[in-house]
Structure formats: structure tokens, C-alpha cells
Amino acid sequence: MRLSSNSHLAYCTNVHPGKDLEETLHSLKTFTLPLRYRIASKQKAFAIGLRLSYKSAQELSHPKTLQKFKRWLKKHNCYVFTINGFPFADFNKGRIKEQVYWPDWTCSDRLSYTNLLFDLIVELEPQSQDLSISTLPGSFKRFINNAEQQTLIFENLLKCHQHILKVADRSGYDLHLGLEPEPLGLFETTEETIRFIHAFRSFAQDHSVQKTIGVNYDTCHMAIQFENAWESLSLFEKESIRISKLHLSSAIKGRYSPAFLKAIHPFVEEKYLHQVVAMNKFGQINRVEDLDQALDPSQFALVESEWRIHFHIPLHTLPEKPLQSTSDHTQDTLDYLIKNPHTTKHIELETYTWEVLPSQFKELSVVEQMEQEYLWALNTLNLEG
């Protein structure tokens, strides 16, 4: 929805099944429309943070199918200002884990997919002058082991930038790609992200990439890195790095103890990757690829540390003690946005883990949970939809 600050707020539909267009449209009708009428009147335009798999995007690109979807959006007074282009294929069934990064930006399929999303979003008659696509941070760290791969990533990002310029020129929209730092991604911290983007700019030798290639700032991911939101966002602004979009979500944190280990066990699950970043009393950081690995008794480096776990939890609900939430980072991010409204106009709720959350978070339906997240965000921003 368009906020009184002239920003746009949506929730990302990656929470729902969407392996192909039929399943995507079914999810929009089953979940998004009921939520839409809980949040806004029929007369108020409702924003959708669309997630399209490559297969869904290819199917939607057929002219008759695209026209039919545009009529559906118009009928229900909905619009799309952003698309999540991180997960390439099915994101809701089976084991996803590190495969969510594949194909990465070394692959032509990733480039083709992302370019197609830009082609599609300008055709959806969006009610925003600037439009964003979010994507992965180049690759997963352990997938990249030589300079040739890094060069391939830069080459494909440059080709994407050139495609964005062509689509922007013919459509008149301000289009931008948001690279999303994530724990154990090719770049995960503010410092690593800045270093990557400066290296890409040097490779591109094109000043206009500052406008088209930016950062999708995920509050869950950055809190896991023990980042300070004000410092991080200020650094991005200082380095002229565009914040393409904000993803709002919280992570789990807590101090190592027998009670903490017991409380965190229900969050071990087989679908998504739950990276652990731990800081000891000396300020040293240790990273483990998944929660089940971190709980292995041999992980001595994680003892007597504060753990932060990549498990998205609802914005409006705190976990039961001794577990805690990184909601303070999300709050600080929104405080920064209130003070610096030029930072970005794109805000997206991105808690996608409803299906795998432990029972303490499942007292409400997904639609009811999403409604509470909207209300939390609007109240925190001190805005009305």
C-alpha cells in the first residue's frame, strides 16, 4: 500500500507456494486477497510484493496470460512495485537449504531470470515511479573459490545493468536491482557489501550503475551480523550505495546456556538454511552454516557466546525466554527511515517461515499473522496506510 510518507509497503509472497504460475495465482487468491481486505478498503490500492519463480515468470510473459493477470490486479485494486528474485525455483517444498543460491550470478540462467523480471514488472501498470527487484548476494561463499567466478558475477551483473537501462529508457520507470547481503553469502556484512559494490563499479567503469545496482537491506540478516542499523545505513549513504528496498523481519538471538540450547532445538528443520553467527566475550565472531551443526557438542568455539540465528520470526511476537528477538535492529532501521525518508521508498515484510515455525508461533492463521505484521509496521512507522 502507498503510505502517507509516499513510500510503499507490502509483504513478500514467498511465504506461499509458487513453483509455477498456477500455484502462484492460487496463493494470491487464497491468502493475499483475504489479507488485502483486512488491511485496506476496496477503494485503497493494495501493494503486492510479488515472488515469481523462473517458471512462473516465463508463463506470465505470454501476452494473453499477462493481460489476464493485469485485469486481475485492476479488479482487486492491487499493484506490484517490487519482485523478489532471490529464489529461482520452488521455495516452499522439499529441502531448500543452500540450493536457494543456485543458479547464482555466475550462471546465465540467473541473468535471464532477473532480466525477465524487469521486463514483466514494467508491464504490470505499477503505481510507483521506481520499481525494484531483489536478488542474492552474488552467490554462496563456499560456492566461489576462484577469481574467474568473481569475474563472471561482475560480467552478468553488468549485462543486467545494461538491460535495466534499456527497459528504463523505453518504459520511463526508475528501475533498480537490490543485492541482498545474507549470512555466509558471498558478501554478508556492511563492510563486505561495500567492498563488493566498489569492486563491481571499478569493473563496470560506468557511473550509472550507482542508480541501477544497490542493496536490499534485510533487517534480519544484518542483525545476525551484530551490525548497528544507523551505522550501516549511514555508511551505505556515505558510499553512495542505493538502498533499493528494506526487508523487515527479525531473527532469534540468545546467550549460550543449557536452557538456551534446549529452547532452540525446535527450530532445527530440514527445509531452510539457518546460519548461526556467534560472538564471544572478546568480540570474536564464529560462523556455522546451519543450526543443527551449531548444536553439535564439538562446536567449542560457540560456547559462552551470544548466538544469532538466521530463522525469520514474526515482527509482532517475541519468542519465549530464554530466546530473544533482534527486533531492536528492525526498530532502529525504521527509526532511521523516519529520520531519513529519502533512504528508500520500498518496504517489504519478509517473514517467510510460517510453515516451519514452532507451535508457539502458530496460534493464528498465516493471514492473521500477516495482518498483525502490517499493523506492527504501520504503528512503528507512525503512519497510516
LUMPATOR-524690 format. One record per residue (C-alpha): residue number from 0; residue in one letter; chain; x, y, z. Coordinates in pm, 1 decimal. Layout:
  seq  type  mol      east     north        up
  NUM     A    A         X         Y         Z
...
***
This chain:
  seq  type  mol      east     north        up
    0     M    A       0.0       0.0       0.0
    1     R    A     107.1     357.3     -51.0
    2     L    A     183.9     515.0     284.4
    3     S    A     129.9     875.5     382.7
    4     S    A     508.1     918.7     352.3
    5     N    A     473.3     830.4     -20.4
    6     S    A     653.2     501.0      46.5
    7     H    A     515.1     160.0     -47.1
    8     L    A     458.4    -125.1     198.2
    9     A    A     389.8    -485.9     100.1
   10     Y    A     453.1    -835.5     222.6
   11     C    A     660.5   -1075.3      16.5
   12     T    A     454.2   -1360.4    -126.2
   13     N    A     749.7   -1601.4     -99.3
   14     V    A     571.7   -1722.7     213.7
   15     H    A     318.0   -1900.6     -10.6
   16     P    A     354.9   -2189.6    -257.6
   17     G    A     457.5   -2072.2    -604.4
   18     K    A     655.2   -2327.1    -804.1
   19     D    A     464.4   -2226.7   -1118.8
   20     L    A     214.7   -1959.6   -1220.0
   21     E    A     -93.2   -2170.1   -1142.1
   22     E    A      25.5   -2222.1    -784.8
   23     T    A     130.2   -1857.3    -754.5
   24     L    A    -211.4   -1729.9    -863.0
   25     H    A    -386.1   -1977.4    -633.0
   26     S    A    -182.0   -1843.2    -339.7
   27     L    A    -266.7   -1483.7    -428.8
   28     K    A    -638.4   -1568.8    -431.5
   29     T    A    -624.3   -1786.1    -117.2
   30     F    A    -403.9   -1571.2     106.2
   31     T    A    -330.3   -1229.7     -43.3
   32     L    A    -687.6   -1125.9    -124.7
   33     P    A    -829.5   -1207.2     222.6
   34     L    A    -539.1   -1016.6     377.7
   35     R    A    -585.0    -732.1     132.1
   36     Y    A    -941.6    -668.7     256.3
   37     R    A    -835.9    -692.7     621.2
   38     I    A    -570.3    -424.6     570.9
   39     A    A    -727.0    -180.8     325.8
   40     S    A   -1067.9     -86.8     190.9
   41     K    A   -1161.0    -181.7    -163.8
   42     Q    A   -1108.1     181.0    -265.9
   43     K    A    -749.9     179.3    -132.9
   44     A    A    -487.4      37.0    -368.0
   45     F    A    -304.4    -259.1    -213.4
   46     A    A      59.1    -335.0    -293.3
   47     I    A     180.2    -688.5    -356.6
   48     G    A     543.7    -783.6    -302.1
   49     L    A     540.8   -1045.0    -574.2
   50     R    A     760.2   -1353.5    -579.8
   51     L    A     788.6   -1530.2    -913.4
   52     S    A     991.6   -1842.1    -980.5
   53     Y    A    1164.3   -1854.1   -1320.2
   54     K    A     894.1   -2093.7   -1441.6
   55     S    A     617.5   -1861.3   -1318.1
   56     A    A     784.1   -1562.2   -1482.9
   57     Q    A     816.5   -1744.0   -1815.3
   58     E    A     449.3   -1843.8   -1804.9
   59     L    A     341.3   -1490.8   -1709.7
   60     S    A     537.2   -1344.0   -2002.3
   61     H    A     289.5   -1489.0   -2253.4
   62     P    A      87.1   -1185.8   -2372.0
   63     K    A    -261.7   -1329.9   -2304.6
   64     T    A    -159.0   -1456.8   -1961.2
   65     L    A      -3.3   -1122.0   -1875.1
   66     Q    A    -316.6    -933.9   -1980.0
   67     K    A    -532.7   -1165.7   -1770.8
   68     F    A    -314.7   -1105.5   -1463.0
   69     K    A    -325.4    -728.5   -1519.2
   70     R    A    -706.0    -745.4   -1527.9
   71     W    A    -699.3    -941.8   -1201.5
   72     L    A    -480.5    -675.7   -1037.5
   73     K    A    -709.2    -399.4   -1160.8
   74     K    A   -1025.1    -581.1   -1049.6
   75     H    A    -896.0    -607.5    -692.4
   76     N    A    -724.0    -266.6    -692.4
   77     C    A    -379.4    -421.2    -636.9
   78     Y    A     -42.0    -323.9    -778.1
   79     V    A     315.6    -455.1    -784.3
   80     F    A     612.8    -228.0    -711.1
   81     T    A     870.8    -493.5    -623.5
   82     I    A     950.4    -856.9    -705.4
   83     N    A    1162.3   -1096.6    -500.5
   84     G    A    1405.4   -1252.7    -747.3
   85     F    A    1622.9   -1435.2    -491.2
   86     P    A    1471.1   -1789.2    -502.1
   87     F    A    1496.5   -1915.0    -860.5
   88     A    A    1280.6   -2227.2    -835.9
   89     D    A    1038.4   -2382.5    -585.4
   90     F    A    1084.0   -2218.3    -244.2
   91     N    A     820.5   -2399.6     -42.8
   92     K    A     858.1   -2773.2     -90.9
   93     G    A    1135.2   -3017.7     -11.1
   94     R    A    1487.6   -2938.7     102.2
   95     I    A    1590.5   -2584.5       0.1
   96     K    A    1891.6   -2504.0     222.5
   97     E    A    2195.8   -2371.6      28.1
   98     Q    A    2031.1   -2460.1    -305.8
   99     V    A    1834.9   -2132.9    -278.9
  100     Y    A    2157.4   -1974.0    -408.5
  101     W    A    2157.5   -2181.2    -725.8
  102     P    A    2182.0   -2080.9   -1003.6
  103     D    A    2396.7   -1795.6    -876.3
  104     W    A    2526.0   -1488.8   -1062.6
  105     T    A    2799.9   -1692.1   -1233.1
  106     C    A    2520.5   -1850.0   -1441.4
  107     S    A    2343.0   -1717.1   -1748.3
  108     D    A    2013.0   -1857.1   -1616.9
  109     R    A    2028.2   -1616.1   -1321.5
  110     L    A    2081.1   -1325.7   -1560.7
  111     S    A    1797.8   -1435.6   -1791.2
  112     Y    A    1560.8   -1477.6   -1495.6
  113     T    A    1638.8   -1136.1   -1347.9
  114     N    A    1613.6    -958.6   -1683.3
  115     L    A    1274.3   -1122.0   -1738.9
  116     L    A    1151.7    -992.2   -1401.7
  117     F    A    1240.9    -637.2   -1506.9
  118     D    A    1059.5    -691.6   -1837.8
  119     L    A     749.9    -806.1   -1650.3
  120     I    A     730.6    -552.8   -1369.2
  121     V    A     708.3    -252.9   -1603.2
  122     E    A     416.7    -421.7   -1783.4
  123     L    A     207.2    -455.6   -1467.0
  124     E    A      97.9     -90.3   -1464.0
  125     P    A     258.6     -25.6   -1123.7
  126     Q    A     151.4     271.7    -915.0
  127     S    A     510.0     369.8    -839.2
  128     Q    A     765.3     556.7   -1048.0
  129     D    A    1051.6     343.8    -917.7
  130     L    A    1045.9     -36.3    -923.3
  131     S    A    1277.4    -288.2    -759.2
  132     I    A    1388.2    -648.3    -798.2
  133     S    A    1580.4    -811.4    -512.1
  134     T    A    1837.2   -1084.4    -565.5
  135     L    A    2100.3   -1293.4    -389.2
  136     P    A    2442.9   -1158.2    -283.4
  137     G    A    2619.4   -1289.9    -592.3
  138     S    A    2648.9   -1643.5    -459.9
  139     F    A    2701.7   -1855.4    -151.1
  140     K    A    3051.1   -1809.8      -3.5
  141     R    A    3163.4   -2169.3     -34.5
  142     F    A    3044.0   -2187.6    -396.7
  143     I    A    3307.0   -1929.7    -500.2
  144     N    A    3671.5   -2037.8    -494.9
  145     N    A    3848.6   -1859.5    -780.3
  146     A    A    3882.1   -1519.5    -946.2
  147     E    A    3720.2   -1638.6   -1269.0
  148     Q    A    3390.9   -1695.9   -1085.8
  149     Q    A    3404.6   -1344.6    -939.8
  150     T    A    3462.0   -1204.7   -1288.4
  151     L    A    3162.0   -1399.2   -1421.2
  152     I    A    2945.6   -1247.1   -1148.0
  153     F    A    3060.7    -897.1   -1242.8
  154     E    A    3004.2    -965.4   -1613.3
  155     N    A    2649.1   -1087.9   -1557.7
  156     L    A    2563.7    -802.5   -1323.5
  157     L    A    2693.3    -557.4   -1583.4
  158     K    A    2476.0    -721.9   -1851.1
  159     C    A    2180.3    -693.8   -1614.6
  160     H    A    2257.8    -324.7   -1558.1
  161     Q    A    2263.7    -268.9   -1934.5
  162     H    A    1928.9    -447.1   -1968.2
  163     I    A    1782.2    -235.6   -1689.0
  164     L    A    1887.9      82.0   -1872.8
  165     K    A    1715.1     -34.7   -2191.9
  166     V    A    1391.6    -124.6   -2010.9
  167     A    A    1400.1     201.7   -1814.0
  168     D    A    1456.3     402.4   -2131.4
  169     R    A    1156.2     255.4   -2311.9
  170     S    A     924.6     245.9   -2007.6
  171     G    A    1016.2     565.8   -1824.7
  172     Y    A    1047.6     391.3   -1486.6
  173     D    A    1335.0     418.5   -1239.9
  174     L    A    1446.0      53.3   -1214.1
  175     H    A    1691.7     -89.0    -962.5
  176     L    A    1831.6    -424.1    -852.1
  177     G    A    1888.1    -484.7    -480.1
  178     L    A    2167.7    -726.8    -389.0
  179     E    A    2074.3    -884.1     -56.7
  180     P    A    2355.3    -949.7     196.2
  181     E    A    2289.2   -1271.4     386.1
  182     P    A    2487.1   -1474.9     641.8
  183     L    A    2751.1   -1681.4     458.5
  184     G    A    2655.3   -1523.5     127.7
  185     L    A    2938.5   -1404.7     -95.2
  186     F    A    2907.9   -1078.9      96.6
  187     E    A    2725.2   -1066.3     427.5
  188     T    A    2835.8    -765.1     633.5
  189     T    A    2816.9    -393.7     554.3
  190     E    A    3193.8    -383.8     503.3
  191     E    A    3192.8    -681.7     264.8
  192     T    A    2897.0    -542.3      71.8
  193     I    A    3062.8    -204.4      23.8
  194     R    A    3384.4    -374.7     -87.8
  195     F    A    3195.1    -588.9    -340.7
  196     I    A    2999.8    -298.8    -486.1
  197     H    A    3310.3     -80.8    -519.7
  198     A    A    3488.3    -368.4    -696.7
  199     F    A    3192.1    -409.1    -930.4
  200     R    A    3184.9     -35.0   -1003.7
  201     S    A    3554.7     -42.8   -1089.6
  202     F    A    3489.8    -337.2   -1321.9
  203     A    A    3187.3    -172.7   -1486.5
  204     Q    A    3351.0     165.6   -1548.5
  205     D    A    3001.5     312.2   -1575.9
  206     H    A    2885.8     573.1   -1326.1
  207     S    A    2519.1     492.0   -1394.1
  208     V    A    2546.5     157.4   -1208.4
  209     Q    A    2510.1     362.0    -888.4
  210     K    A    2147.3     414.1    -985.1
  211     T    A    2062.2      62.5   -1102.0
  212     I    A    2260.5    -168.5    -868.9
  213     G    A    2207.0    -122.3    -496.2
  214     V    A    2136.9    -311.4    -175.5
  215     N    A    1831.9    -489.9     -44.5
  216     Y    A    1875.5    -425.6     328.7
  217     D    A    1727.1    -715.1     527.0
  218     T    A    1696.3    -630.4     896.2
  219     C    A    1705.3    -997.6     996.8
  220     H    A    2027.0   -1064.2     802.7
  221     M    A    2209.9    -753.2     918.0
  222     A    A    2114.1    -801.6    1283.6
  223     I    A    2261.0   -1152.0    1270.0
  224     Q    A    2596.0    -991.3    1180.5
  225     F    A    2583.6    -781.0    1501.8
  226     E    A    2552.4    -469.7    1284.1
  227     N    A    2425.5    -134.4    1408.8
  228     A    A    2146.5     -22.1    1176.1
  229     W    A    2224.1     350.6    1196.9
  230     E    A    2593.7     296.6    1132.6
  231     S    A    2531.7      52.1     848.0
  232     L    A    2274.4     262.8     665.2
  233     S    A    2483.3     577.0     713.9
  234     L    A    2785.0     401.0     561.5
  235     F    A    2584.1     292.7     258.0
  236     E    A    2468.4     651.9     210.1
  237     K    A    2823.1     784.8     253.6
  238     E    A    2943.1     545.0     -17.8
  239     S    A    2655.4     647.0    -249.6
  240     I    A    2511.6     294.7    -242.4
  241     R    A    2141.1     290.6    -312.9
  242     I    A    1910.0     115.9     -67.8
  243     S    A    1682.8     -46.1    -321.7
  244     K    A    1447.1    -194.0     -63.9
  245     L    A    1409.8    -272.2     306.1
  246     H    A    1315.7    -623.4     412.2
  247     L    A    1159.0    -619.9     757.7
  248     S    A    1193.7    -932.7     968.1
  249     S    A    1353.1   -1043.1    1293.7
  250     A    A    1592.4   -1321.4    1386.4
  251     I    A    1643.1   -1525.7    1701.8
  252     K    A    1920.4   -1443.9    1944.0
  253     G    A    2027.5   -1561.4    2288.3
  254     R    A    2323.5   -1642.0    2510.3
  255     Y    A    2466.3   -1991.8    2518.8
  256     S    A    2334.4   -2192.3    2814.8
  257     P    A    2173.5   -2533.8    2869.1
  258     A    A    1831.6   -2365.7    2875.8
  259     F    A    1906.6   -2180.4    2551.9
  260     L    A    2019.5   -2498.4    2375.5
  261     K    A    1700.8   -2676.2    2481.4
  262     A    A    1482.4   -2385.9    2369.0
  263     I    A    1646.8   -2360.5    2028.2
  264     H    A    1610.6   -2729.6    1936.6
  265     P    A    1253.0   -2695.4    1798.0
  266     F    A    1390.1   -2453.8    1535.8
  267     V    A    1602.2   -2723.9    1372.7
  268     E    A    1422.7   -2819.7    1048.7
  269     E    A    1503.1   -2965.4     709.9
  270     K    A    1378.4   -2705.3     460.7
  271     Y    A    1562.2   -2374.0     500.3
  272     L    A    1920.6   -2282.5     586.3
  273     H    A    1957.6   -2141.3     938.5
  274     Q    A    2307.5   -1996.2     960.3
  275     V    A    2445.2   -1919.0    1307.7
  276     V    A    2669.9   -1621.4    1384.4
  277     A    A    2809.7   -1618.7    1739.3
  278     M    A    3013.1   -1354.2    1922.2
  279     N    A    3217.4   -1442.4    2231.3
  280     K    A    3307.9   -1215.0    2522.2
  281     F    A    3620.7   -1098.7    2338.5
  282     G    A    3418.9    -979.1    2039.6
  283     Q    A    3536.1   -1263.9    1816.8
  284     I    A    3287.8   -1387.1    1555.3
  285     N    A    3232.7   -1752.2    1461.7
  286     R    A    3000.9   -1869.4    1184.4
  287     V    A    2835.5   -2208.1    1132.0
  288     E    A    2640.4   -2297.3     819.0
  289     D    A    2330.4   -2447.2     981.4
  290     L    A    2166.8   -2468.6    1322.2
  291     D    A    2194.6   -2845.3    1358.1
  292     Q    A    2571.2   -2817.2    1301.5
  293     A    A    2597.0   -2541.1    1564.2
  294     L    A    2423.9   -2764.8    1819.1
  295     D    A    2687.1   -3036.6    1772.4
  296     P    A    2877.0   -3075.3    2105.2
  297     S    A    3207.4   -3043.7    1918.2
  298     Q    A    3142.2   -2675.0    1844.4
  299     F    A    3350.5   -2548.8    2136.8
  300     A    A    3401.5   -2206.4    1975.6
  301     L    A    3030.5   -2128.0    2022.4
  302     V    A    3032.6   -2182.0    2399.8
  303     E    A    2991.6   -1871.0    2617.9
  304     S    A    2881.3   -1667.4    2317.4
  305     E    A    2574.4   -1479.5    2205.2
  306     W    A    2413.1   -1664.5    1914.4
  307     R    A    2218.6   -1500.7    1634.2
  308     I    A    2031.8   -1743.8    1412.9
  309     H    A    1900.5   -1694.7    1060.5
  310     F    A    1546.6   -1800.4    1136.5
  311     H    A    1292.6   -1534.3    1044.0
  312     I    A    1038.1   -1484.6    1321.1
  313     P    A     731.4   -1255.9    1328.6
  314     L    A     784.4    -885.4    1385.9
  315     H    A     496.8    -856.7    1630.5
  316     T    A     567.3   -1162.8    1850.7
  317     L    A     857.4   -1218.7    2088.7
  318     P    A     985.4   -1574.1    2141.9
  319     E    A     960.4   -1735.2    2482.3
  320     K    A    1259.8   -1683.5    2712.5
  321     P    A    1549.4   -1757.1    2714.0
  322     L    A    1518.0   -1687.0    2340.5
  323     Q    A    1516.5   -1326.2    2229.7
  324     S    A    1445.0   -1135.6    1909.7
  325     T    A    1656.6    -895.7    1704.6
  326     S    A    1351.6    -668.4    1678.3
  327     D    A    1562.3    -384.0    1820.3
  328     H    A    1758.2    -377.2    1492.8
  329     T    A    1434.7    -359.4    1293.6
  330     Q    A    1311.2     -80.2    1519.7
  331     D    A    1638.4     111.5    1474.3
  332     T    A    1612.8      65.7    1095.9
  333     L    A    1263.9     213.6    1087.7
  334     D    A    1371.7     496.1    1319.5
  335     Y    A    1649.1     571.6    1071.0
  336     L    A    1398.3     565.4     785.0
  337     I    A    1167.4     805.9     968.5
  338     K    A    1457.4    1049.0    1015.4
  339     N    A    1589.9     987.7     661.6
  340     P    A    1284.6     923.4     440.8
  341     H    A    1495.3     960.0     123.7
  342     T    A    1673.1     629.9     208.0
  343     T    A    1419.4     415.3      20.5
  344     K    A    1053.8     413.7     -74.1
  345     H    A    1027.1      33.3     -81.2
  346     I    A     941.6    -158.0     236.7
  347     E    A     857.5    -526.9     240.8
  348     L    A     758.3    -761.1     523.2
  349     E    A     965.5   -1074.9     473.8
  350     T    A     882.3   -1336.5     734.7
  351     Y    A     858.2   -1643.1     508.7
  352     T    A     898.1   -1920.1     768.2
  353     W    A     536.2   -1956.6     888.0
  354     E    A     514.9   -2319.6     780.0
  355     V    A     826.0   -2429.1     973.2
  356     L    A     787.2   -2213.8    1285.4
  357     P    A     748.6   -2399.2    1617.8
  358     S    A     399.0   -2427.7    1763.5
  359     Q    A     437.5   -2124.7    1993.9
  360     F    A     405.6   -1903.2    1683.2
  361     K    A     111.9   -2085.8    1523.7
  362     E    A    -185.4   -1979.2    1733.3
  363     L    A    -303.5   -1759.7    1445.4
  364     S    A    -351.2   -1841.0    1077.5
  365     V    A     -98.0   -1712.5     823.6
  366     V    A    -341.4   -1440.2     712.8
  367     E    A    -398.0   -1333.1    1074.2
  368     Q    A     -23.2   -1334.5    1140.4
  369     M    A      42.3   -1120.5     833.6
  370     E    A    -227.3    -877.2     941.4
  371     Q    A     -51.8    -837.6    1276.9
  372     E    A     280.3    -775.4    1099.4
  373     Y    A     120.9    -499.6     890.9
  374     L    A     -27.8    -337.2    1198.6
  375     W    A     307.7    -358.2    1378.0
  376     A    A     489.7    -195.9    1086.0
  377     L    A     234.8      82.6    1043.3
  378     N    A     234.6     155.4    1415.3
  379     T    A     615.4     155.5    1432.3
  380     L    A     638.6     389.9    1135.7
  381     N    A     370.3     604.5    1295.9
  382     L    A     193.1     608.5     961.9
  383     E    A    -146.6     530.7     826.5
  384     G    A    -192.5     325.1     513.0
***
